[in-house]
Every structure is written in structure tokens, then in C-alpha cells.
Amino acid sequence: MFALSGVFGAIRAEGQTALSLSQAIQTALQNNYQIQISQLEQQQAQNLDDWGVAGRYPSINFTLNNNNTYSGSKNPASFLRELSSFGAGLTPGVEANWILFDGYRVRFTKQQLEQQARASGISTKLAVESTVQAVIQSYYTALVQKEQLNVREEALNLSRDRVRYQEVRREFGQSGTFDLLQTQDAYLNDSTAYIIQLNTYQNALRALNLTMGVDDLSVTYNLSDPLVAEPQLYDIEALKAKMIAGNPTLLSLQAFRELAHTNTLIQESARSFTVSVRGGANYTASQTIFGTGTFADGSERDLGGIRNSSYSGFLNLTASYNLFDGGVRNRQIQNAKTGELIAQLQLDDTKRNYFLQLENTLATYNSQKDLVLVTRQLVDNARRNLEIAEERFKGGLVNSFDYRTIQLGYINANQALFNAIYNLKITETELVKITGGLVR
């Protein structure tokens, strides 16, 4: 009858590591690959946010040319009938090119790079926000299953005590086999419910490990945060203001709208003329070796070689303006303005949907606060009712059927309370997420 004592012992031995909600969130943030990817992408965007990338500074190049030649000639009609020569030259140089004006394209490009860096930071916040919400949900799911397991264990202990009580009464002839069988059936049903709830709790812990990014899903914890409801009073107008100022999704769409506007400015800058300056200097050193030449009289002489060097420099100013491109610039500008309008419409549409979601979530939260109060009172009444029924059962004033009904009412009331607190926590998390409070 009491073969489940080993199961109880295993559960008590499980909780070796205490785990709070904040620790679970920290572990998930460290292990989440998407967050790591977003952070690296943010570093890339920040690295590109530089005036040099935007094209503000001149480009300076060092050049080095090496020219080698060989020539050979045979001309019987010439006084120099045969001649071979080898030539080698080296030309190092420095060249600089600097755009002085291009319709403020450089300024707008730098502005675009800054906006891309900010947008990348917001994307990282979105990844963190999603992870935090998932951990909160998984943690409280496991915590609810743990509390329900405790209630099942409490009910099982009560059923076990009733079985022992009925066995004692039967020994003294105060109870029959029928009453003993009823209490044994209740004990077996509670044992079944306990085993099922135990499996549900263990599954919830594995899901929590998965959410935290822990490789060993079999690791168990003692969830240290209590399952308590701390209802807050929220003002809808204050929540709307927070949402507009801090919601990462809205901030991301605002960043995209700003990027679209900057892209329009960049496209419009193509209508302006461009002024650039180009300058440089070169030095050339060469040597030609003629070797031995054969003259008309048949003699051969060593002609030696020639060395020479030269210097050159230049500084050129260039201004250009595109007179005709088949309307390409105008089409690109028009498309950029259309993209800007699309970004604004997406922002307005998302903002309107969030306003509706915020009001619905707040209404649900307020209803769940009332539900928690009602179910808590229901649990208090069910506990008191169970205590009275226990006394009356021992006094023979309540039969096994009525006692069992009262006991099940106590279990159901606790489960209703746990679910109400869980729903309140999840709804509050959603409320904080909408207003941008999950990630600071």
C-alpha cells in the first residue's frame, strides 16, 4: 500500500540547486545563440558607424610599377648592324583622391550608418525581450506544477492517514471492509494523480532547461521564487506613454522609418554636382644596357648603358554634373519616397494594433486580479471545510463519500488558485513587455 515512499524520497532529493527567476533569466541570456548573433551584428553595425566609411576623408594610394624591356635589332644597311639592349625601370608614386562636395551625400551616409547602428541595438533588445519572456513563462509553468505536486502529496498523505485510521477501526470492529476499500480506492486514485503530476512537473523542468539553453535537460532545481500574486494598479494612459517611448518593436519601426527618410535624402543628393580633387607625385628611375654592338666594319664595341630619372606631380580639380540619365535618378528618388511612406504606414498600423492589445491585456489583468482574490477565498474555505470534515469523519458524522468530495474540492480549489496566479503573472509579463519594461 505504501510502495510510493521511494518516489517521495526521490523528489525530496531532487532539489539540490536553488534557482531563482533572475538566475534563470541570466543563464538563458548567456546561452542563447540568437542573442549572441544579434550582439555580434550590433558590433558590426557600430564598427561601420565612422566618417571614413561614409567617405568624408580622402583616399591615398601608394603605387609601384616595375617595367622591364628587351630589344634586339639587325640591320645590314645601318652602320650599327646588330644591337641588343635590356631596360629596367621602377616608378613609385603616391596618389590622393578627395571628394570635396557631392550634395551632402557623405553627411547623409554617416547619418544612415548611425541609424543602422541604433536599429541593430534595438534588434538585440528584441532578441533579449523574447528570451526573457520565454524564461518567465517556463519558470512559472514549472513553479505551478511544483505547487500542484505539493497539493497532490498533501492529499496523498491525508488518504494514507485515512487508510491507517480505517485499518485501526476495523481491528476494533468499528469499521467494515466496505469503508476500508473506499479509503484504499481514494489512496490509489491520489497515488495515480501524484505520479501523473510528478511526470508533468519533471517535463516542465526539462522545458525550463531548454528555454535556458542548458544542454543537460535532466538537471533539476529547487525553484526558490514563491508563487505569489502581487497585483499592481496600472493607469492606461501612463501605459500608453511608456509603450510609445519604450516598446522595442515600435522603436525598431521608427528606426526603419528614419532609415527610409535618410535613403530619400541620399537619392536626392544625386541631383547635385560633384567636386573632387585629385593629386599625386611620381618618381621614375630607369636604366638601359645596350651590351655589345656590331658595326659595319665588322668591329664589336661595348656600348655601355644609360641611366635616367624623372619627377612629376599633379593636382587636378574636377567638377561634374549629370545632365541626362534617362530618368533613373527621378525613379530612384520616387521609390525612396514610396519606401518612406510604407515605413510610416507600417509604424502607424503596428502602433494601432498595440494600443488595442494594451487595452485588452490590461482588462484581462484586472479581471485576473479579481479571480485571484476569489480563488484564494475559495481555497481558505475549502481548507477549513476539509479540517472540519476530518474531525467529523473521525467522529463518525461524515461518511467516506462526503469526505472524499470535500477533499477533491480542496484539491480543485488549490489548482484553480495556482492557475489564476500563473495567468496573472503571464498577463503581467505581457503587459510589461508591451510597454518595453522587460529590457532596460
C-alpha positions in Angstrom: 0.0 0.0 0.0 2.8 2.4 0.7 5.1 1.5 -2.2 5.3 5.1 -3.3 7.5 6.1 -0.4 10.6 5.7 -2.7 9.1 8.1 -5.2 8.6 10.7 -2.4 12.2 10.3 -1.4 13.4 10.8 -5.0 11.5 14.1 -5.2 12.9 15.4 -2.0 16.4 14.5 -3.2 16.0 16.3 -6.5 16.2 20.0 -5.5 19.9 20.2 -5.0 20.4 23.5 -6.8 18.3 26.6 -5.9 17.2 28.5 -8.9 15.5 31.9 -8.8 13.8 33.6 -11.7 16.6 36.1 -12.1 19.2 33.4 -12.2 17.2 31.5 -14.9 17.0 34.7 -17.0 20.7 35.3 -16.6 21.5 31.7 -17.6 19.3 32.0 -20.7 20.8 35.3 -21.8 24.3 33.8 -21.6 23.4 30.6 -23.5 21.0 32.0 -26.2 22.6 31.8 -29.6 20.3 34.3 -31.2 21.2 36.9 -28.6 24.9 36.3 -29.3 24.3 36.6 -33.0 22.4 39.9 -32.5 25.2 41.3 -30.3 27.8 40.4 -32.9 25.7 42.0 -35.7 25.4 45.1 -33.4 29.2 45.2 -33.1 29.4 45.1 -36.9 27.0 48.0 -37.3 28.8 50.0 -34.7 32.1 49.3 -36.3 30.8 50.7 -39.6 29.5 53.9 -38.0 32.5 56.0 -39.0 33.1 59.1 -41.1 35.8 57.2 -43.0 33.2 54.6 -44.1 30.8 57.4 -45.1 33.5 58.8 -47.5 34.5 62.0 -45.7 38.2 61.6 -45.9 40.4 61.3 -49.0 41.8 58.1 -50.2 45.5 57.9 -50.6 47.2 55.1 -52.6 50.8 54.2 -53.0 51.7 52.8 -56.4 54.8 51.0 -57.6 55.4 50.0 -61.2 58.3 47.9 -62.5 58.9 48.0 -66.3 61.4 45.6 -67.9 62.2 45.5 -71.7 64.4 43.6 -74.1 65.0 44.5 -77.7 67.2 43.2 -80.4 67.9 44.6 -83.9 69.7 43.5 -87.1 70.1 46.0 -89.9 72.8 45.3 -92.6 72.2 48.7 -94.2 72.9 50.5 -91.0 76.4 51.4 -89.6 75.2 49.5 -86.5 74.3 46.2 -87.9 73.4 44.3 -84.6 72.4 45.6 -81.2 70.7 44.0 -78.1 69.5 46.1 -75.2 68.0 45.4 -71.8 65.9 48.0 -70.0 64.6 48.1 -66.4 62.6 50.9 -64.7 61.0 51.5 -61.3 58.2 54.1 -60.8 57.0 54.6 -57.2 54.2 57.1 -56.7 51.5 58.5 -54.3 48.0 59.4 -55.5 45.2 61.0 -53.5 41.6 61.5 -54.4 39.2 63.6 -52.3 35.5 64.4 -53.0 35.0 67.9 -51.8 31.3 68.1 -52.4 28.6 65.7 -53.6 25.4 67.2 -52.5 25.9 66.3 -48.8 25.8 62.6 -49.6 28.6 61.9 -47.1 26.7 63.6 -44.3 23.6 61.6 -45.1 25.6 58.4 -45.4 27.1 58.9 -42.0 23.6 59.6 -40.6 22.4 56.3 -42.2 25.3 54.4 -40.6 24.3 55.9 -37.2 20.7 54.9 -37.7 21.7 51.3 -38.7 23.8 51.0 -35.5 20.8 52.1 -33.4 18.5 49.7 -35.3 20.9 46.9 -34.7 20.8 47.7 -31.0 17.0 47.6 -31.0 17.2 44.2 -32.7 19.3 42.9 -29.9 16.8 44.2 -27.4 14.0 42.3 -29.2 16.0 39.1 -29.0 16.6 39.6 -25.3 13.0 40.5 -24.7 11.8 37.4 -26.4 14.1 35.2 -24.3 13.2 36.9 -21.0 9.5 36.4 -21.7 10.0 32.7 -22.6 12.0 32.1 -19.4 9.4 33.8 -17.2 6.7 31.7 -18.7 8.7 28.4 -18.4 9.7 29.2 -14.9 6.2 29.9 -13.6 4.9 26.9 -15.5 7.3 24.7 -13.6 6.6 26.5 -10.4 2.8 25.9 -10.8 3.4 22.3 -11.5 5.6 22.1 -8.4 2.9 23.6 -6.2 0.2 21.3 -7.7 2.6 18.4 -6.9 2.7 19.6 -3.3 -1.1 19.6 -3.1 -1.2 16.1 -4.6 1.3 15.0 -2.0 -0.7 16.6 0.8 -3.9 14.8 -0.5 -2.0 11.6 -0.7 -0.8 11.9 2.9 -4.3 12.5 4.0 -5.6 9.5 2.1 -2.8 7.4 3.7 -3.8 8.5 7.1 -7.4 7.6 6.4 -6.4 4.1 5.3 -4.4 3.6 8.6 -7.3 5.0 10.5 -9.8 2.7 8.9 -7.5 -0.3 9.4 -7.3 0.5 13.2 -11.1 0.9 13.3 -11.5 -2.4 11.5 -9.3 -4.2 14.1 -11.6 -2.9 16.9 -14.7 -3.8 14.9 -15.8 -0.2 14.4 -15.5 -0.3 10.6 -16.1 -2.8 7.9 -14.4 -4.0 4.7 -16.5 -1.6 2.6 -15.3 1.5 4.4 -11.7 0.3 4.2 -12.0 -0.4 0.4 -13.3 3.1 -0.1 -10.4 4.7 1.6 -8.0 2.4 -0.2 -9.6 3.4 -3.6 -9.1 7.1 -2.7 -5.5 6.4 -1.8 -4.8 4.6 -5.1 -6.5 7.4 -7.1 -4.4 10.0 -5.3 -1.3 7.9 -6.0 -2.2 7.8 -9.7 -2.8 11.6 -9.7 0.5 12.1 -7.9 2.5 10.1 -10.4 0.9 11.9 -13.3 1.6 15.3 -11.7 5.2 14.2 -10.9 5.8 13.5 -14.6 4.2 16.8 -15.6 6.5 18.7 -13.2 9.6 16.9 -14.5 8.6 17.7 -18.1 8.2 21.4 -17.0 11.7 21.4 -15.6 13.1 19.9 -18.8 11.3 22.6 -20.8 12.8 25.2 -18.5 16.3 23.8 -19.1 15.6 24.0 -22.9 14.5 27.6 -22.6 17.6 28.5 -20.6 19.8 26.8 -23.2 21.1 24.1 -20.8 22.5 21.2 -22.7 21.7 18.6 -20.0 17.9 18.7 -19.8 17.8 16.3 -16.9 19.2 18.8 -14.5 16.7 19.6 -11.7 16.3 22.6 -9.5 14.7 23.8 -6.3 12.7 26.8 -7.7 13.2 29.3 -5.0 10.9 32.1 -6.1 7.4 31.8 -4.4 4.3 31.6 -6.4 2.6 34.7 -5.1 0.4 37.3 -6.6 1.3 40.9 -6.2 -1.4 42.8 -8.0 -0.5 46.2 -9.3 -2.7 49.2 -10.2 -2.0 50.4 -13.7 -3.2 53.6 -15.5 -3.9 53.1 -19.2 -2.7 56.5 -20.2 0.6 56.0 -18.4 1.0 52.6 -20.0 0.4 54.1 -23.5 3.0 56.7 -22.9 5.5 54.0 -21.8 4.6 51.9 -24.8 5.3 54.7 -27.3 8.6 55.6 -25.6 9.9 52.1 -24.9 8.4 49.3 -26.9 11.3 47.8 -28.9 9.1 46.8 -31.8 7.8 50.3 -32.2 11.3 51.7 -31.7 12.5 49.4 -34.4 9.8 50.5 -36.9 10.7 54.1 -36.1 14.3 53.4 -36.8 13.3 51.9 -40.2 11.2 54.9 -41.0 14.2 57.2 -40.2 16.4 55.0 -42.4 13.9 55.3 -45.2 13.9 59.1 -44.9 17.7 59.2 -44.9 17.7 57.0 -48.0 15.5 59.6 -49.7 18.0 62.3 -48.9 20.8 60.2 -50.3 19.0 59.6 -53.5 18.1 63.3 -53.8 21.8 64.2 -53.3 22.5 62.6 -56.7 20.8 65.7 -58.3 23.7 67.9 -57.1 27.1 68.4 -58.8 30.2 66.7 -57.6 33.5 68.4 -56.9 36.7 66.4 -56.3 40.4 67.0 -56.2 43.0 64.5 -57.4 46.7 64.9 -56.8 49.8 62.8 -56.7 53.5 62.6 -57.4 55.7 60.0 -59.3 59.4 59.3 -59.5 60.8 57.2 -62.3 64.2 55.7 -62.3 65.3 53.6 -65.3 68.5 52.0 -66.8 69.1 50.7 -70.3 72.0 48.4 -71.0 73.0 48.2 -74.7 75.6 45.5 -74.4 77.9 44.8 -77.4 77.1 46.3 -80.8 78.4 45.1 -84.3 79.3 47.9 -86.6 79.6 48.0 -90.5 83.3 47.5 -90.5 82.8 44.2 -88.5 84.1 45.6 -85.2 82.3 44.9 -81.9 82.2 47.5 -79.2 80.7 47.6 -75.7 78.2 50.4 -75.8 77.6 50.6 -72.1 74.2 51.8 -70.8 72.1 54.9 -70.0 70.6 55.8 -66.6 67.9 58.4 -66.2 65.4 59.6 -63.7 62.4 61.9 -63.7 59.9 63.6 -61.3 56.3 64.5 -61.9 53.5 65.8 -59.8 49.9 66.8 -60.5 46.9 68.5 -58.8 43.6 68.4 -60.6 40.2 69.8 -59.7 37.2 68.2 -61.3 33.5 69.2 -61.3 30.8 67.1 -62.8 27.1 67.2 -63.2 24.9 64.6 -64.8 22.7 66.3 -67.5 20.7 63.2 -68.5 20.4 59.6 -67.3 17.1 58.5 -68.8 15.2 59.4 -65.6 17.0 56.9 -63.4 17.6 59.4 -60.6 14.0 60.5 -60.5 12.7 57.0 -60.4 15.1 56.1 -57.6 14.0 59.2 -55.6 10.4 58.3 -56.2 10.9 54.8 -55.0 12.8 56.1 -51.9 9.8 58.4 -51.0 7.4 55.5 -51.5 9.6 53.3 -49.2 9.4 56.1 -46.6 5.6 56.2 -46.9 5.5 52.4 -46.5 7.6 52.6 -43.3 5.3 55.2 -41.8 2.2 53.2 -42.6 3.7 50.1 -41.0 4.6 52.1 -37.9 1.0 53.6 -37.7 -0.6 50.2 -38.2 1.5 48.4 -35.6 1.0 51.3 -33.1 -2.8 51.0 -33.5 -2.7 47.2 -33.0 -0.5 47.7 -29.9 -3.0 50.2 -28.5 -5.7 47.6 -28.8 -3.5 44.8 -27.4 -2.6 47.0 -24.5 -6.1 47.8 -23.5 -7.2 44.1 -23.9 -4.2 42.9 -21.8 -4.9 45.5 -19.1 -8.6 44.5 -19.0 -7.6 40.8 -18.7 -5.1 41.6 -16.0 -7.7 43.5 -13.9 -10.1 40.5 -14.3 -7.5 38.1 -13.3 -6.7 40.1 -10.2 -10.3 39.7 -9.1 -10.1 36.0 -10.0 -7.1 35.5 -7.7 -9.0 37.1 -4.8 -12.0 34.9 -5.4 -10.0 31.6 -5.7 -7.9 32.5 -2.7 -11.0 32.8 -0.6 -12.2 29.6 -2.1 -9.0 27.8 -1.0 -9.4 29.2 2.5 -13.0 28.0 2.7 -12.0 24.6 1.2 -9.2 24.2 3.7 -11.4 25.0 6.7 -14.1 22.7 5.3 -11.6 19.9 5.0 -10.4 20.4 8.6 -14.0 20.2 9.8 -14.7 17.2 7.7 -11.6 15.4 9.1 -12.8 15.9 12.6 -16.4 14.8 11.8 -15.1 11.8 9.8 -13.1 10.6 12.9 -16.2 11.2 14.9 -18.4 9.2 12.6 -20.5 12.1 11.5 -19.3 12.2 7.9 -19.1 9.1 5.6 -16.2 8.3 3.2 -18.1 9.6 0.1 -18.8 13.0 1.6 -15.2 13.3 2.9 -13.8 12.4 -0.4 -16.0 15.0 -2.1 -14.7 17.7 0.3 -11.1 16.5 -0.2 -11.5 16.8 -4.0 -13.0 20.2 -3.6 -9.9 21.3 -1.7 -7.6 19.9 -4.4 -9.6 21.6 -7.2 -9.6 24.9 -5.3 -5.9 24.9 -4.9 -5.4 24.1 -8.6 -7.7 26.9 -9.5 -5.7 29.3 -7.3 -2.4 28.3 -8.8 -3.7 28.6 -12.4 -5.2 32.1 -11.5 -1.8 33.3 -10.1 0.0 31.8 -13.1 -2.3 33.6 -15.6 -1.9 36.8 -13.6 1.9 36.5 -13.8 1.9 35.7 -17.5 -0.5 38.6 -18.3 1.5 41.0 -16.2 4.6 39.9 -18.1 2.9 40.6 -21.4 1.8 44.0 -20.1 5.4 44.8 -19.1 6.6 43.6 -22.5 4.2 45.8 -24.4 5.4 48.8 -22.5 9.0 48.0 -23.1 9.8 47.2 -19.5 11.3 43.7 -19.9 14.6 45.1 -21.3 16.1 48.2 -19.8 
